Amino acid sequence: MQLLSLKNAIQGSIALAEKQSSQAERQLVYQHTCQLLTLLLGTPGEASPGWPRAALTLLRSQAERQTDQFAAAGGALSLSGGQRSRPLVELMAPLPSNELYEHLLTILELPEVVTINSAQEMQKVLEEAIAVGAPRYNRGDIAGCARLYLATALSLVNAQFSRGFPGHARALDTLKKGLAEAQLLTTIDDRAWALRHAFDRVLK
């Protein structure tokens, strides 16, 4: 699946949902969309590095949440015994009733990143995200900024590094720590800043 095709499918789903007369009907459209896209992206040969894996991270976390609502709402204990924190992608939606919608909107922000070959390529992706995200934040679209930063970070940590380059391990570690830090925060504003600070540290 091409990223443009994925985004077109999601935009069509959102347009269809907006025509529904109730929130429950809109949620059903979003749920079916997430399930279908999970099946499509999860087929052998489709789960490529970069944005496809980032999209699956978003979609699968939602599918798991739907099948285990109680455990996801409770937050932290896995049935296998160990303690785990909730995935960041479960925490980025401002309201539970909007989570499916928020996850689809986040997929619309995914950059077309599959392979990263140099520090310059990674820096360009981050700079492009900041160039769009910062003006959004300044206009008051904090959720939109946070979605973009989340989508960018997930795409980069899931990208394939065809060959090592100086600083790539540190950069990945910084992004992963930024995602983990954002996971612990309780507001969209704080999460957006946690990811932005991680981007800035990589760019230094």
Sequence and secondary structure as in RCSB ss.txt:
>XXXX:A:sequence
MQLLSLKNAIQGSIALAEKQSSQAERQLVYQHTCQLLTLLLGTPGEASPGWPRAALTLLRSQAERQTDQFAAAGG
ALSLSGGQRSRPLVELMAPLPSNELYEHLLTILELPEVVTINSAQEMQKVLEEAIAVGAPRYNRGDIAGCARLYL
ATALSLVNAQFSRGFPGHARALDTLKKGLAEAQLLTTIDDRAWALRHAFDRVLK
>XXXX:A:secstr
  HHHHHHHHHHHHHHHHTSSSHHHHHHHHHHHHHHHHHHHTSTTT  TTHHHHHHHHHHHHHHHHHTHHHHHH 
SB TTS B    HHHHS SSGGGHHHHHHHHHTT    SEE SHHHHHHHHHHHHHHHHHHHHTT HHHHHHHHH
HHHHHHHTSEESS  TTHHHHHHHHHHHHHHHHH  SHHHHHHHHHHHHHHHH 
